[in-house]
């Protein structure tokens, strides 16, 4: 007999005789009431056991975490809190769970404790909801770009180039770590390595995606990226996923249009399809906020923040205008910012970005035309020779969520910028070829997927929105 998902049973329009459901026991009360969940939905289904006619040995094995198969009739519930329940006719224990050792007890656990049990934390309501939202957002990303005619491109995970020029990359090598071969200069001889050169895990698929955009017009890559940044903040991971579209013939204005439309689409998609999960996460965030001092509480709930993004046009502001606003703001003048804005050229921090969004403009903000010195080499230099055609999208509660730019399409300018940064031009010969053969204006952006999931779920730590977080000193599971 084929089993039915809990979600489908709870959404049934009428009682059904002879159903089978399989899942994991969340709670078992009074030797009679099983709260069963199979991961398909936030809510459990109540299964009513005929304890008088069920062997005592079987009842003892119905413990939190146990996997069971239940056959019975779906009937209208006799108790409050649920529309339907299952009157159990047959019950089989598929997998026992030791109630003394199972960590996920039916009580509130700290997020720190749950991270230590990342292989089991998805059995809680919070992480079940987060991962369903994450899945839907991932699907929405692909659907958006496919509907727009983009080509999905899988860019390399192993690369010989540093797209960001920051050098914070994980090395990939097959050479013996303790005794690598050396060349005549006494340095490691990478010619004897697997790829014949020094290689790393990628920090971005952008450069490779650009080459495909210059043939296919509109492309996007959505894959894992890696950064060896020794940061233990709540916003950084060593392994994360990036969404990176690249579009030929798009200038910065068209790039901003695309990014705004895209991000509103995927958030709306998740709100439509994950209403119960988001309602639950909204209440969870509200409960968390109540524990904070009044001055530290957010003015917006989770659903309020999501609607804030959907209902407001993104305000477009130059970096220069933003600096003037920040310099003259009360928090800056009263030295309430942790990083005081004193002059043009400062690299904005999350507190500055959130001030612009939440206090000054009261809408999502797109900042553009940043100082060239604080942005990557591939961004198009403006005529003032000091700013580049960069853009960042700023959201409430999180700050920057998207970064992008119009790319530098002029060969001579790009070569000079590469030289100024001390990057070996020979390593990027293939990238420069796109400027030699049929160069054209083109743009793109990057969205850190976990940042998006963090925003949509209202979680406070990025380690809680990826199944198994990779951070400094942590590669468990």
Secondary structure in CASP SS format (residue, H / E / C, confidence):
PFRMAT SS
TARGET T0000
AUTHOR 0000-0000-0000
METHOD secondary structure of the structure
MODEL  1
X C 1.00
X C 1.00
X C 1.00
X C 1.00
X C 1.00
X H 1.00
X H 1.00
X H 1.00
X H 1.00
X H 1.00
X C 1.00
X C 1.00
X C 1.00
X C 1.00
X C 1.00
X E 1.00
X E 1.00
X E 1.00
X E 1.00
X E 1.00
X E 1.00
X E 1.00
X E 1.00
X E 1.00
X E 1.00
X E 1.00
X E 1.00
X E 1.00
X E 1.00
X C 1.00
X C 1.00
X C 1.00
X E 1.00
X E 1.00
X E 1.00
X E 1.00
X E 1.00
X C 1.00
X C 1.00
X C 1.00
X C 1.00
X C 1.00
X C 1.00
X C 1.00
X E 1.00
X E 1.00
X E 1.00
X E 1.00
X C 1.00
X C 1.00
X H 1.00
X H 1.00
X H 1.00
X C 1.00
X C 1.00
X H 1.00
X H 1.00
X H 1.00
X H 1.00
X H 1.00
X H 1.00
X C 1.00
X C 1.00
X C 1.00
X C 1.00
X C 1.00
X E 1.00
X E 1.00
X E 1.00
X E 1.00
X E 1.00
X E 1.00
X E 1.00
X E 1.00
X E 1.00
X E 1.00
X C 1.00
X C 1.00
X C 1.00
X C 1.00
X C 1.00
X C 1.00
X C 1.00
X E 1.00
X E 1.00
X E 1.00
X E 1.00
X E 1.00
X E 1.00
X E 1.00
X E 1.00
X E 1.00
X E 1.00
X E 1.00
X E 1.00
X C 1.00
X C 1.00
X C 1.00
X C 1.00
X C 1.00
X C 1.00
X C 1.00
X C 1.00
X C 1.00
X C 1.00
X C 1.00
X C 1.00
X C 1.00
X C 1.00
X C 1.00
X H 1.00
X H 1.00
X H 1.00
X H 1.00
X H 1.00
X H 1.00
X C 1.00
X C 1.00
X C 1.00
X C 1.00
X H 1.00
X H 1.00
X H 1.00
X C 1.00
X H 1.00
X H 1.00
X H 1.00
X H 1.00
X H 1.00
X H 1.00
X H 1.00
X H 1.00
X H 1.00
X H 1.00
X H 1.00
X H 1.00
X H 1.00
X H 1.00
X H 1.00
X H 1.00
X H 1.00
X H 1.00
X H 1.00
X H 1.00
X H 1.00
X H 1.00
X H 1.00
X C 1.00
X C 1.00
X C 1.00
X E 1.00
X E 1.00
X C 1.00
X C 1.00
X C 1.00
X C 1.00
X C 1.00
X E 1.00
X E 1.00
X C 1.00
X C 1.00
X C 1.00
X C 1.00
X C 1.00
X C 1.00
X C 1.00
X C 1.00
X C 1.00
X C 1.00
X C 1.00
X E 1.00
X E 1.00
X C 1.00
X C 1.00
X C 1.00
X C 1.00
X C 1.00
X C 1.00
X C 1.00
X C 1.00
X C 1.00
X E 1.00
X C 1.00
X C 1.00
X C 1.00
X C 1.00
X C 1.00
X E 1.00
X C 1.00
X H 1.00
X H 1.00
X H 1.00
X C 1.00
X C 1.00
X C 1.00
X C 1.00
X C 1.00
X C 1.00
X E 1.00
X E 1.00
X E 1.00
X C 1.00
X C 1.00
X C 1.00
X C 1.00
X H 1.00
X H 1.00
X H 1.00
X H 1.00
X H 1.00
X H 1.00
X H 1.00
X H 1.00
X H 1.00
X H 1.00
X H 1.00
X C 1.00
X E 1.00
X E 1.00
X E 1.00
X E 1.00
X E 1.00
X E 1.00
X E 1.00
X E 1.00
X E 1.00
X C 1.00
X C 1.00
X C 1.00
X C 1.00
X C 1.00
X C 1.00
X C 1.00
X C 1.00
X C 1.00
X C 1.00
X C 1.00
X C 1.00
X E 1.00
X E 1.00
X E 1.00
X E 1.00
X E 1.00
X E 1.00
X E 1.00
X E 1.00
X E 1.00
X E 1.00
X C 1.00
X C 1.00
X C 1.00
X H 1.00
X H 1.00
X H 1.00
X H 1.00
X H 1.00
X H 1.00
X H 1.00
X H 1.00
X H 1.00
X H 1.00
X H 1.00
X H 1.00
X H 1.00
X H 1.00
X H 1.00
X H 1.00
X H 1.00
X H 1.00
X H 1.00
X H 1.00
X H 1.00
X H 1.00
X C 1.00
X H 1.00
X H 1.00
X H 1.00
X H 1.00
X H 1.00
X H 1.00
X H 1.00
X H 1.00
X H 1.00
X H 1.00
X H 1.00
X H 1.00
X H 1.00
X H 1.00
X H 1.00
X H 1.00
X C 1.00
X C 1.00
X C 1.00
X H 1.00
X H 1.00
X H 1.00
X C 1.00
X C 1.00
X C 1.00
X C 1.00
X C 1.00
X H 1.00
X H 1.00
X H 1.00
X H 1.00
X H 1.00
X H 1.00
X H 1.00
X H 1.00
X H 1.00
X H 1.00
X C 1.00
X C 1.00
X C 1.00
X E 1.00
X E 1.00
X E 1.00
X E 1.00
X H 1.00
X H 1.00
X H 1.00
X H 1.00
X H 1.00
X H 1.00
X H 1.00
X H 1.00
X H 1.00
X C 1.00
X C 1.00
X H 1.00
X H 1.00
X H 1.00
X H 1.00
X C 1.00
X C 1.00
X C 1.00
X C 1.00
X C 1.00
X C 1.00
X C 1.00
X C 1.00
X C 1.00
X C 1.00
X C 1.00
X C 1.00
X C 1.00
X C 1.00
X C 1.00
X C 1.00
X H 1.00
X H 1.00
X H 1.00
X H 1.00
X H 1.00
X H 1.00
X H 1.00
X H 1.00
X H 1.00
X H 1.00
X H 1.00
X H 1.00
X C 1.00
X C 1.00
X C 1.00
X E 1.00
X E 1.00
X E 1.00
X E 1.00
X E 1.00
X E 1.00
X E 1.00
X H 1.00
X H 1.00
X H 1.00
X C 1.00
X C 1.00
X C 1.00
X C 1.00
X E 1.00
X C 1.00
X E 1.00
X C 1.00
X C 1.00
X C 1.00
X C 1.00
X C 1.00
X E 1.00
X E 1.00
X E 1.00
X E 1.00
X E 1.00
X E 1.00
X E 1.00
X E 1.00
X E 1.00
X C 1.00
X C 1.00
X C 1.00
X E 1.00
X E 1.00
X E 1.00
X E 1.00
X E 1.00
X E 1.00
X E 1.00
X E 1.00
X E 1.00
X C 1.00
X C 1.00
X C 1.00
X H 1.00
X H 1.00
X H 1.00
X H 1.00
X H 1.00
X H 1.00
X H 1.00
X H 1.00
X H 1.00
X H 1.00
X C 1.00
X C 1.00
X C 1.00
X C 1.00
X H 1.00
X H 1.00
X H 1.00
X H 1.00
X H 1.00
X H 1.00
X H 1.00
X H 1.00
X H 1.00
X H 1.00
X H 1.00
X H 1.00
X C 1.00
X C 1.00
X C 1.00
X C 1.00
X C 1.00
X E 1.00
X E 1.00
X E 1.00
X E 1.00
X E 1.00
X E 1.00
X E 1.00
X H 1.00
X H 1.00
X H 1.00
X H 1.00
X H 1.00
X H 1.00
X H 1.00
X H 1.00
X H 1.00
X C 1.00
X C 1.00
X C 1.00
X C 1.00
X H 1.00
X H 1.00
X H 1.00
X C 1.00
X C 1.00
X C 1.00
X C 1.00
X C 1.00
X C 1.00
X E 1.00
X C 1.00
X C 1.00
X E 1.00
X C 1.00
X C 1.00
X C 1.00
END
